[in-house]
C-alpha cells in the first residue's frame, strides 16, 4: 500500500477556478477543451468547463466526472432525459455516457474526473442538495477498556 502525504486534504475549488479560468467556445468543452487544473489529487483530475451560450455533444468521457455549476446554468441530456443545473447544483456523468449540453448564457462548471476502476452503468445522475445526510458507517462507541 502506498501512502500519499503531499496531497492536500481540502482544495478550495472556487479559488482554483478563479485563478485559471477556461476559455469558452472550445469544440469539446467537457473533454479536450476542459482546462486541467494543477492540483495534487491522487488519480483525480480537477478541471474547469467553460460554456458559451450554445449547445454541443460529447460521445462520452474517459472518466466518471462530477460537475458543479459555479455560475450560469446548463442542461445536460443523457440516456434518461434532461437534467437542468443552476448555480450550486451538480451531477455525475458516468464514464462513457454520450450526452448533449446546452446553455443560454456563459456558464462555468468545476469538475472532478476519476478514471480509476471499472466503468458502471452509463447515465447522468443529479446530486440532490436537499438529501438528508448520515455517516455511511457510524463511529464505534467509545470503549472504557481502551488505553
C-alpha positions as CSV (number, residue, x, y, z in Angstrom):
1,X,0.0,0.0,0.0
2,X,1.2,3.5,-0.9
3,X,0.6,6.4,1.4
4,X,0.4,9.9,-0.1
5,X,1.5,12.6,2.3
6,X,1.7,15.6,-0.1
7,X,-2.0,15.6,-1.2
8,X,-4.0,18.4,0.4
9,X,-7.0,17.4,2.5
10,X,-9.2,20.2,1.2
11,X,-8.9,22.1,-2.0
12,X,-10.9,25.4,-2.4
13,X,-12.2,24.7,-5.9
14,X,-13.7,28.1,-6.4
15,X,-10.3,29.8,-5.7
16,X,-8.6,27.4,-8.0
17,X,-11.1,28.0,-10.8
18,X,-10.8,31.8,-10.5
19,X,-7.1,31.6,-10.7
20,X,-7.2,29.7,-14.0
21,X,-10.4,30.1,-15.9
22,X,-11.1,28.1,-19.1
23,X,-11.7,29.7,-22.5
24,X,-15.3,29.5,-23.7
25,X,-16.0,28.3,-27.3
26,X,-13.9,25.1,-27.3
27,X,-15.1,22.4,-29.7
28,X,-15.1,19.8,-26.8
29,X,-15.5,21.8,-23.6
30,X,-16.1,18.7,-21.4
31,X,-13.2,16.7,-22.9
32,X,-10.1,18.0,-24.7
33,X,-11.4,21.6,-24.3
34,X,-11.6,21.5,-20.5
35,X,-8.9,23.3,-18.6
36,X,-7.0,20.9,-16.4
37,X,-6.0,22.4,-13.0
38,X,-2.7,21.9,-11.3
39,X,-3.6,20.1,-8.1
40,X,-2.3,17.1,-6.3
41,X,-5.4,15.0,-6.0
42,X,-4.3,11.4,-6.5
43,X,-5.9,9.8,-9.6
44,X,-8.5,12.6,-9.8
45,X,-8.2,15.4,-12.3
46,X,-9.7,18.8,-11.4
47,X,-11.0,20.8,-14.4
48,X,-12.8,23.9,-15.5
49,X,-15.5,23.6,-18.1
50,X,-16.4,27.0,-19.7
51,X,-19.5,27.0,-21.8
52,X,-20.6,29.9,-24.1
53,X,-24.3,30.5,-25.0
54,X,-25.0,27.5,-27.2
55,X,-25.0,23.7,-27.3
56,X,-22.9,20.7,-28.1
57,X,-22.5,17.0,-27.7
58,X,-20.0,14.5,-26.2
59,X,-19.5,10.9,-27.3
60,X,-18.6,10.1,-23.7
61,X,-15.9,11.0,-21.2
62,X,-13.0,8.7,-20.3
63,X,-13.7,9.1,-16.5
64,X,-16.6,9.3,-14.1
65,X,-16.9,13.1,-13.9
66,X,-18.6,15.2,-11.2
67,X,-19.5,18.8,-12.3
68,X,-20.9,21.6,-10.2
69,X,-22.2,24.9,-11.7
70,X,-20.1,27.8,-10.4
71,X,-22.0,30.4,-12.4
72,X,-24.7,30.3,-15.1
73,X,-26.9,27.3,-15.9
74,X,-26.7,24.2,-18.1
75,X,-29.0,21.4,-19.3
76,X,-27.3,18.0,-19.7
77,X,-29.2,15.5,-21.8
78,X,-28.3,11.8,-21.3
79,X,-30.0,8.5,-21.9
80,X,-32.7,9.2,-19.3
81,X,-33.5,12.7,-20.4
82,X,-32.7,16.3,-19.3
83,X,-31.1,17.4,-16.1
84,X,-31.2,21.2,-15.5
85,X,-28.5,22.5,-13.3
86,X,-28.2,26.1,-11.9
87,X,-25.5,27.7,-9.7
88,X,-24.6,25.4,-6.8
89,X,-26.2,22.3,-8.3
90,X,-24.2,19.3,-9.5
91,X,-24.3,16.0,-11.3
92,X,-22.2,13.0,-12.1
93,X,-21.6,12.0,-15.7
94,X,-20.7,8.3,-15.8
95,X,-17.8,7.3,-17.9
96,X,-18.7,6.5,-21.5
97,X,-22.1,8.2,-21.3
98,X,-22.9,10.0,-24.6
99,X,-24.6,13.3,-23.8
100,X,-25.6,16.7,-25.1
101,X,-25.4,20.1,-23.3
102,X,-27.0,23.5,-23.8
103,X,-26.6,26.8,-22.1
104,X,-28.4,30.1,-22.7
105,X,-25.7,32.1,-21.0
106,X,-22.0,31.9,-20.3
107,X,-21.6,29.1,-17.8
108,X,-18.7,28.0,-15.7
109,X,-18.5,24.4,-14.2
110,X,-16.0,23.0,-11.8
111,X,-15.3,19.3,-12.4
112,X,-13.5,16.4,-10.9
113,X,-12.8,13.4,-13.1
114,X,-12.0,9.9,-11.6
115,X,-10.7,7.4,-14.3
116,X,-9.9,4.5,-11.9
117,X,-12.0,1.4,-11.5
118,X,-14.5,-0.5,-13.6
119,X,-17.0,1.5,-15.7
120,X,-20.5,1.4,-14.3
121,X,-23.8,1.9,-16.0
122,X,-24.0,4.8,-18.4
123,X,-26.0,7.8,-17.2
124,X,-26.1,11.2,-15.7
125,X,-27.1,11.4,-12.0
126,X,-28.2,14.7,-10.5
127,X,-27.0,15.3,-6.9
128,X,-29.8,16.1,-4.5
129,X,-28.6,19.0,-2.4
130,X,-31.5,18.6,0.0
131,X,-31.0,14.9,0.7
132,X,-30.6,14.1,4.4
133,X,-27.0,13.2,5.3
134,X,-25.8,10.5,7.6
135,X,-22.5,8.8,8.1
136,X,-22.1,5.7,5.8
137,X,-20.6,3.9,8.8
138,X,-21.4,5.4,12.2
139,X,-18.4,5.7,14.5
140,X,-18.0,2.9,17.0
141,X,-18.9,3.8,20.6
142,X,-16.0,4.6,22.9
143,X,-14.9,1.7,25.0
144,X,-13.7,2.2,28.5
145,X,-11.2,-0.6,28.4
146,X,-9.0,1.1,25.7
147,X,-5.7,2.5,26.8
